[in-house]
Amino acid sequence: MEWWQEPVPNLITVVPGPRSRQIIERDNATTSTSYTRDFPLVVDEARGLAIRDMDGNVFLDFAAGIAVCATGHCHPDVVEAIQAQAQKLIHICTADFYSEPVANLAEKLCAIAPGDSPKRVFFCNSGAEANEAAIKLARYATGRPNILAFLGGFHGRTMGAMSLTASKIRQREGFGPLMPGVIHVPYPNPYHPPFNVPADQLTDKILKYIEETVFKRMTSPEEVAAIFVEPIQGEGGYISPPDDFLPLLKSLAQSHGILLVVDEVQSGMGRTGRMFAVEHVGVEPDIITLSKGIASGMVLGAMVARSEIMTWKRGAHANTLGGNPVSCAASLATIKLLEEGLVQNASEMGQYLLSELKAMQATHSIIGDVRGRGLMLGAELIHPDSGKPNPQMRDEIVQHCFKKGLLILGCGESAIRFCPPLIVQKREVDIALSILEDAIQSGS
Ligand SMILES: Cc1ncc(COP(=O)(O)O)c(C=O)c1O
């Protein structure tokens, strides 16, 4: 049996073991001090949901490199596509020349993007860069300067994307002045509703706030190019808005000639049990931004826009490495796997994990909320007496799970996110849940 098929997790040394410690020391001396590195894990190899460190310890991966490795680590079909393409052509600046994998992927993304309008694709290298492209395109296409984004939103860390981001202050402090023209609006978080309105009135309240406060006191709607929104806030806490929110936000935007930019960098590519999260509520965005799960971990970002909008002049926007043929080949193999069963599996396993987490919530009062769609699920840790978020407890649970060999990540103020590879099976969900249960019992 191969190491990744043996019972996972399997910890054989104290983590970090001696070989890992050496790497950590060398790395800490020379890499950016801005990396958070919450776990002393030095990854040597990974396959499926199994990750092996330098000392032979095997972890169960429910983080997927932050919702990236949709097809699991090193899926044989993806590896084969990468190898075949790497032997033929690794780079040929897509801004200057054509190549088959780029044309194939552009065609595929246009075909699967939500809605019937014809589309075009701009390729780049990350989620932040896809959002930078969307900021530029929205301003260019509308001739308007301002942008609305949501509190708690995360769109990346480059200057424009960071200006839209309003998740954690650490991500913004020290970097100002930020891009002007951005106005942040409360996100309809049903568990911590802004303006203290009941969840069923949230959409109405937020849209009224935009119409009556933002558009009457801060900017005229005629000066707004775009509204950027995550269909499920990721970094902000895996928060799902009410179902009517995105459709009505789209109508509001449309009525003022404002573009709706949906950031599906984290929620896209099958993670929520549909190819794109907006499909759950039947919305066609004007622009959609993608990265993370798009190429199983190969470097790639994409902005897909309605052709009507993407008419900027030759040379108006480009880059050197975006649309790398090897990344595009990996992406095509990834999308094939998603279509051939992984999106469906995300839906089924997501429902199972959600119901088990809800059952856990019923017996543990420290779990205040369980939410999300497909395999983009969050559980929020609270102080049971006050109902207030409990980030310390969340961090302890995440670290406890790590010590038992389960990789999970936090998000928002006090939530745990569950975003395993979409190949996850019931057996692995059960193992993860039993480690989580153990962590909660030893902490609560
Ligand atoms: C919704 C969303 N948008 C954009 C980004 C930025 O992507 P990247 O880190 O690839 O720049 C992220 C990253 O977490 C994200 O979750």
The ligand as a MOL file (V3000), in Angstrom:
LIG
                    3D

  0  0  0     0  0            999 V3000
M  V30 BEGIN CTAB
M  V30 COUNTS 16 16 0 0 0
M  V30 BEGIN ATOM
M  V30 1 C -12.7060 35.8240 -2.5830 0
M  V30 2 C -11.2370 36.0560 -2.8120 0
M  V30 3 N -10.8400 36.9470 -3.7160 0
M  V30 4 C -9.5460 37.1700 -3.9720 0
M  V30 5 C -8.5650 36.5140 -3.2820 0
M  V30 6 C -7.1330 36.7910 -3.5740 0
M  V30 7 O -6.5750 35.7420 -4.2560 0
M  V30 8 P -4.9690 35.5890 -4.3400 0
M  V30 9 O -4.5060 35.2490 -2.9680 0
M  V30 10 O -4.7700 34.5180 -5.3350 0
M  V30 11 O -4.4570 36.9110 -4.7930 0
M  V30 12 C -8.9210 35.5650 -2.3220 0
M  V30 13 C -7.9010 34.8430 -1.5510 0
M  V30 14 O -8.1380 34.3000 -0.5130 0
M  V30 15 C -10.3000 35.3300 -2.0730 0
M  V30 16 O -10.7000 34.4510 -1.1630 0
M  V30 END ATOM
M  V30 BEGIN BOND
M  V30 1 1 1 2
M  V30 2 1 2 3
M  V30 3 2 2 15
M  V30 4 2 3 4
M  V30 5 1 4 5
M  V30 6 1 5 6
M  V30 7 2 5 12
M  V30 8 1 6 7
M  V30 9 1 7 8
M  V30 10 2 8 9
M  V30 11 1 8 10
M  V30 12 1 8 11
M  V30 13 1 12 13
M  V30 14 1 12 15
M  V30 15 2 13 14
M  V30 16 1 15 16
M  V30 END BOND
M  V30 END CTAB
M  END
